[in-house]
Amino acid sequence: MEFYRVLENRRTVRDFSGKEVSDEQLRRVIGAAFKAPTNDHLRQFEFVVVRGEERIARLVSSVAENTRNIQQAHLAAAADDMDRDEYAMFADALPKQQRMLVRSGCLVLPFFRQKDCPLCRPVEQGSLNYFASAWAAVENMLLAATAEGLSCAFRIPIGDEAEHVKRVVGAPEGYEFTCFLAIGHAAEDARICRQKTIDLDTRRPLVRCESRRRFRNLPAAARSGRPFGPKPPGCGTSVRKKSPPTVESRGRFVSSGLSRSVSSVRSYLGPPNPGPPPGGGPIIRNCFALPGCSTPS
């Protein structure tokens, strides 16, 4: 697929068909991560791939509760001050947070090596270089998946989710969890939220009409000669407060533990690390401490 068409077609999709992603596609998508720039040129990324809805459900068991108690509560409180499209996106996305990860059937867990200071206690902006490199790698994966005809959705961990994942997969000290990355085939009725793009000449939003695959300008009143002009109609205006969407939490989504069979969990790896992680310990050459884990041939 031509590059700019890939950029145009990339969308977050939260409704998956359940069709399996092939190993060949997955290798190419993960391989794209190692083409991204990194601040230290070492590309110290690790990827754990979990397949199978039941296994994924056990790994993400806390997502539904965190979404309901933290994110949806904040959404309801902030609804009156949100942009209409922003609110519509969150109203659609939050109830699907756990379901999208499970239904994809293929969940990628990206890890990166964080040095010098804890991720959540940066000393300066440069302390986030490793985090920024990890997200550059994730963006490459999103674009590669689009080129493969696949769809993606990611969730940035909140609450106890990151520590839970690190504990389950045995991530060594010094490695941080980036996000839950669901990769799969979009359902036929997948909902795609309206996309806002920017007119570079006037910096005024354009509204994308997804159903007709074309753009239309907002009214001329939205124009401004300043770099950051006034908000166009509908942006930042009040919307009717709605009851917060509910989170699906079926019984199978709240079990704990993770089955670690070789058929369901694989580690797709980058270059060998040059030395042990901070604090000592063995050199991580092949994978995290996942019993039965193997690398693809």
Summary of the structure (lengths in Angstrom):
residues: 297
radius of gyration: 20.4
end to end distance: 26.7
largest distance: 62.6
contacts: 854
relative contact order: 0.21
helix: 34%
strand: 17%
